[in-house]
Amino acid sequence: MRRSIGAAAGAFLLALSLFPSPASPVLYIDINAPGGKRMPIAVADVAVGSGDPSLSRGIPTILSADLALTDLFDLIPPTAHLETVTAAHFSGKPLSFPGWKMIGAEAVVIGTVSARGDRLSIEMRLYDVTQGTLLVGKRDTVAPTQIRSFVHKFANEIVYTFTGVRGVFGTEIAFSARSGKSKGKEIYIVGMDGQDLRKVTDNRSFNLFPRWSPDGQWLAYTSYRTGAPNVYLRNVSNGTEKEVVRFGGSKAPGGFSPDGVWLYAGVSQAGNSDIFRFRVVGGAAEKVADGWGLEVSPSPSPDGRRIAFVSDRGGSPQVYVKTIGVAGETRISTGTGYATSPSWSSAGDRIAYTARSGGRFVVAPLAPDGTGLPAVASEADGDCEDPSFSPDGRSLVYTYRKRGYSALKIIASDGRRQRTLVSGLGDAGSPAWSPGR
């Protein structure tokens, strides 16, 4: 792992310091090296230029929590910091880089906040401690309620600067769950850091299988609000809705094409279920995959050329891959057990799915050609189901179930670390990770 940048690269980044990260970042961390050394980084207390000092208190906590979730950084504890950052450090006063280096930091983040009426002027900077150079900075004027979003975006800039891969902070996860003693299920959304949980639907019916549009503005989902399972599109910002699938019996959306033009869904007719795609604007329908068995759970590939789906044509549910517009499909899951809920990674190199193993359900990945990989998520006392990849492909969200209990968990795609995202809601399931922001 490289620990510093050359003078020329440093000057280049300094010139772009208050703009988005450069297109070709200098790479410090290899995210493809499991167990590699993590970057020691200090997140200093944020200075207040004017206004209530409490405005700044949550910022280091949010940023440190974001960086800790990546497993790429070692956070230097604030009790070890030797220098107090002030507003003067943003108007010419130099940082004491030897002091930050003395406590083991290889990078340091500083920030300042000033009140501007009912808005806040916020600026954050990331420095290479070894070279004493500014790597990236971000400045904006936001409402107090937008501070968390601003910090998430800067955390993404830090991850990109050090790895060349866009971070996923600020992304969200949609899922269905039962609230309290309600008999139905509603759609919820929660931030990938477990914050900002909110209910999206509230119609006391069954609302299932949320799926994000590529721009993150719409959710497709199935609702029984009228007594029949219809598929709706809901704008997550303003709550407007429209119905998009108007025929057939049971209907369940599976995902959007990468350009957002098509919504794929499994639709049952006369006791059989086939895969269709529907134009989001206009509603025209095309059959994509059919057969004598049940075809459900379509997951489009990132390039839009293929879909993964589930069929029981061989006697048990298995995962198949089909090229759109080309006859035939290929079964990629193996054995005679049980394989459902495929989810394609953003790079197109893996398909995660739910498999049965040893009497339990586990989350396992496959290559699109059917090459098997070790299970990612398994529990001795419960089931792991319904995986969905993060936009960067480094993590999966899935449902954990055991008798009388359910939770959403996030696990690294190599299975090395895991955390609980949401618990306490009944019958949580069908999580879907939003696209990058």
N, C-alpha and C positions, 0 to 999 in steps of 0.2 A: 504494500500500500504506500503510495506517495504521501509525504507529509507536508510538502510545501510546493509552491509554484515558482516558476522562473520569473525574473524581473519583467520580461516583456509581457508575459501572460498577465502578471499582476497589474501592469500599467493599462493593459487592454480592459481588464475587468473593472479597474478603477474608473475608466472613462464611461463605462456603462453602469455604474454602481446604482443609480436610481432608476434603472429601467429593468424590465424582465431579464431573467438569466440569459446568458449568451446561448446561441444555437448549439455550439459545441463546447460544453463545459469541460473544465479540467477535472479529470476523475481522480478522486482520492480513495474511494471505497469501491471494492468489487463486490457487488451484491450477489454474485454467483459463486462466492467462496464461502460455503457454510462453515461457521465457527471461526471466521476470520477476525482479526483484531478490529475492535470498534474504535471510532473516532472520539477522543476525549474532547468535550466541548463544554464551555461555560455559558450559561444564560444569566446575564446580569440583571439586577433589579432595574426597572424602567424608571427613568428620570421624568419628573413632572415640570414642564416649563411654566405652566400657569393652570390654575383651577384646582379642583379637589384632588389631593394626593391619592385618594382611594381609587381614582380612575385607572391607575397603573398597576394595582396590586395583582390582578388576576392574569396579566399578560404573561409573565414568566412561567406561571403555573401551567397555563394552557400550552405554551410552546414546549416546555420541558416534557409534559405528558405526551405531546405529539411525537417528539423525537424519541422518547423512550419506547413508544409502541413499534418503532421501526426495527428495533434490535440492532441498529447500526451505530449507535452513539453511546458513549459513557458520559453521563452528566456529572460534572464537577459540582459537589454540593455548595450551596450559597454560603455556608459557614466557612468555607475555605477561601472565598474571594477576598483579595487584598485591596482592591480598588473600588471606590464608589463612583458609579457613573452619574454624571450630571448633565444638564442641558448644554453646558459649555463644551462638552465633547462633540456636539453637533454644530458648533460654530468655530471650530479651529483648534480647540484644546486636544492634544494628542493623548491617546491611551497609553498606559504603561504596559507595553507588551511583555517586557521582561517579568513583570509581576504576574501576569496571566500564565506565562510559560513556566514560572516557578512552581505554580500549583498543579502543573501537569496538563493544562489546556493546550490543545493544538488549534482550536478555533474559539471565538468568543462572539456572542450576540449581545448587542446593546440596543436600547430603544428609548424614545422620548414621546411624551403625550402632552398636548396643550389644549385647553378648552377654547373653542371659538363659538361663542354663543351656545346654541344647543347641539353643536357638532364638536368633534374632536379631531385635532390634527395629530396624526400618529406617524412616526418614522422608526424603522428598524434597520439595523445593519449587521452584516456578518463579516468578520475579519479572520484572516489567516494570521495566527499569533506568531508563527515562526518567521514569516516574511514581513509582518506588520502591514499587510495590504488589505484593502477593502475588496471583498469578493463579490458581494451583491447587497443592494439596499432596496427598500420599498417604502414609499411615502404616499399617504392619502388622507383625505378628510372624510370621516365616517360618523354615523350616528352611534351613540353608546351601545345600542343593540347589535351593531355590526363589528364590534371589536373581535369577537371569537372568529368570525369569518375572515377578517383581515389577518389574524395570527395564523389560522390554518393555511392561508395562501402563502404566507412567508415561510412557514414550515415546509411547504411544497417546494419553494425556491431553494431552501437549504438542501433538501434531499436531492433535487436536480443538480445543484452545483457540485455536490460531492459524488454522485453516482451516475448522472446522465439519464436517470429514469424519473419520470414525473411522480411526485407523491400523490397520495389519495386522501389527504386531509381535506375536510369539507364535503367529501362524498357522503352519501346516505344509504341506508338499507331499508327497503320496504318489506313488510311482512304482514301476515294475518294472525290475529289472536283473539281470544275471548277476554272480555273485560268483566271482572267481578263475577256476578252470578248470571250474566247474560247468556242466553241460549245460542245466540248467533255469534258471528265472528266479524270483526271490523279490520280495515286496513290501517296499519300504523307505519310511521316513518321514524327512524332514529339515526343520529349521526354515527359515523363509523367509530367515533370515540366513546359511544354510549351516552352522549348528551343529547338534549333537545328532542326527547321522545314526544311524539304528538300523534293524535288520532286523525286519520284522513277521512274516513267514512263514519257515519253515525246513523245508520238506517235500521238497526236492530234486525238485520237479516244475516245471511251468510255471504261474506265478501272474501274472495279467495284469489290466489295465484297472481299477485301483482307483478308486473313486468315494466321496466323503464324504457322509454323511447331513447334513441341515441343522444338527443340533446338534453336529456334529463328534465324536460318540461312536462312530460305526460306519463301517466301510469295507465296501463291496460290491466283490467282485472275482471273476474267473473263475479256477478252479483245475482242473488236470488230475490231481490227486493220486490219484483213483480210476481213472484211465484215461480218463474221460469229462469233457468241459468243463462243470462245474457252477458255479453262482453261489452264493457264500457271503456272509454278513454276519459281520463280525468286530468285536467290541468292542475298541477300541484301548487301553482302560485295563486290562482284565483278561484279554484274549485269548480270551474265550468266543466260540463260533461257532455259526451255524446255516445250513442250506441253505435257499435261498429260491426257486430256480427248479428244478423237478423234471421238466420234460418238454422234448422237442426235442433237436436235435443240438448244434451250436455255439451258445453263449450268451455274450453280452457285456453287462454293465451299462452304462447310459449316463448315469444320474443319478437323483436323487430328486425327487419333488414338493416344493415349498417347505414343506409341512406335515409332511413325512416319512412320510406314509401310504403312498405308492406308490413303487416302484422301477421305473424304465423300463429295458427291455433289448431287444436284438435277439436273436431266437430263430429258428433254422433248423428247418424241417420239410420232409421230402420234397424236398430240394434247393432250397427257397426260404427266404427269411428275411424275417420281419415284425417290426414293433414291438409289444411287449406292455408292459403295466404290471402289477405284482404287488403285492398288499397285503403290507406288511412284516409285519404281524400277521395271521395267518390264511392267507396265501398265495393268495388268490383271484386269478385272472388275467383280464385283459381285453385284447383286441386293439385297438390304437390306430391303426395305419397298416399297410396291406398293398398288394399290387399284383403284377404279373407279374414285376417285377424284384426285386432284393435291397434290403431296407430295413434299415439298421443305424444305429448311433451316435446314439441319441436324446439330445437335450439339452433339458430342460424350461426354459421361460422363468421368470423370477423371480416372476411373478404366478401361475404354474401353469396358465395358460389355453392355452398353446401349446407345441409342441415343434419344435425344429429337428432334422432327421435327414438321412441320406444315402440316396439311391436311385440305382440305375443304370438305371432304367426308360427313360431317354432315350438309352441307349447307352454312357454313361460316368458315373462317380460324380459326383453333384451334390448340393447342399444344398437342401433343401425346408423349408418352414414349414407347420405344420398347426395349426389350432385344435382342441383336444380336444373330441370329441363332435360335430364339424361335418364333413360330407362334403367331400372335396376337400382339396388342398394346393397351395401355390404354390412354384414353383422360384425361388430367389433368387440362386443363383450363375449366372454367365453363361459363354458360350463353350462350346467342345467339349472342353476339357481335362480337368481332374481337380480335384475339390473334396471333401474329407473332413473328419472330426473337428471338427464344429462345437462351439463353446463359447459360451454366452450370458453376457453381462456382467450384473453384479448390478443395474444400472439398467434393463436390458432394452432399451437403445438400440443395442447392437452384438452381432454374432455373429462371433467369430473362427473361422477355419477354415484347413485346409491346402490350398494351391492349387499347381498346376504352372505355372511361369513360366520361360521360357528354358531348359528342360531341367532345372531345379532345383525343389525344393519350397520354398515360402515360406509365411509366416504372414500372412494378410490379413484385414481386417475387412469386414463388411457391415452395413448397417442392415437391420432385419427386413423392410423393404419391398423389399430387393434393391439399394438404392443402394450403389454400390461406394465404397470408400475406399482410399487408397494402402496398399501392403504395409507391414507393421510390421517383420517380421524376414525378412531374406534374406542369404545368404552366397554368395560367388562360388565357394567351394571345397567347399561341402557343402549339406545339406538342412536346412530348418527345418520341424518337424512338430508335431502334437498340442498345440495351444495350450490353455491354461486361464487364465481371468481371476482376478486377485486379488479379494478381497471388496470392495475399494473401487473396482474398475474401472480403477485407474491403472497397473496392470502386468499382464504376461502371463508365464507360465512356458511353456517349450516345449522340445522335444528338438532338439538339433543333432547331425547325423550326417555323417560323411565316412568314407572307406574305413578300416575297422579302428578307428574312434574314435567315441564318442558322449558327450554331456554334456547336462546340463540347464542352460538359461540363463533369466535373467529380463530382460525388456526393458520399458521404459515403453510404455504403450499408444499413445503418439505416436511411438515409435521413437527417441527422443532419447538414451537412455542404456541400457546393457546390461551385465550381469555374469554370470559363470559361477557357477552354484549348486552343482553336483555334477559331478565328473569322476573318472575312474579306475575306474569300474565298467563292466562290459561290457554292451553292448546296452541302455542305459538308455532308457526310453520311457514313454509314456502318463502324463505327470504330471497330477496333479489338486490344485488349491489348496484347502485347507480353508476352511470358513466363518470369519467373524470370531469372535473370542473376547471 
